[in-house]
Amino acid sequence: MPGTVTNFLYSLAKVLCTQASLTFVPAPTASSKTPLFVGVADERYGTDPMSVLADYTAPGQAFVQAQKISVQLSTVGRNRDAVRNRAWAIFAGFLAGNQPMRETTIAGIAADGSDDGHWHIIGADPVQSGPGFLSNAADDGGRWQATFNVDIEFYRMAS
């Protein structure tokens, strides 16, 4: 199941970047940086600000069509306004109007950027009403950090 969750997170990251008018780079390099990492960030390959989408759920159950995971999205950077604006732009991707995302189908991509079928999001429920600052420039070596959490239920659609 970990591969399933990983591929779903890459697919979700691409959708969130598109909705926030950002270019998602699934395999960033020094010359092609990404605004949103999946899992673990390598700051050498991230924009400023950069965000990280990470799964913090306990291992899932086998043989269950729908999976439910909890993800955390953190945005860090040196400019407070840029961090806040980026975090809110990505947060807005989890909403349809002013309501949490429901019954949404997204195109799938794998970690290498290749096509990976389609995913259906049953529901994405933000835990907070929006991103909050966890640290400020004085506490974190000149960087700001804004974070929010979302519970997501999804499944892979049959081909």
Secondary structure, DSSP 8 states (H G I E B T S, - for coil): -HHHHHHHHHHHHHHHHHHTT----SS--SSS-EEEEESS--GGGEEEEEEEEEE------TT-SSEEEEEEEEEEES-HHHHHHHHHHHHHTTEETTEE-EEEEEEEE-TTS-EEEEEEEEEEEESSSS-EEEE-TTTTTT-EEEEEEEEEEEEE---
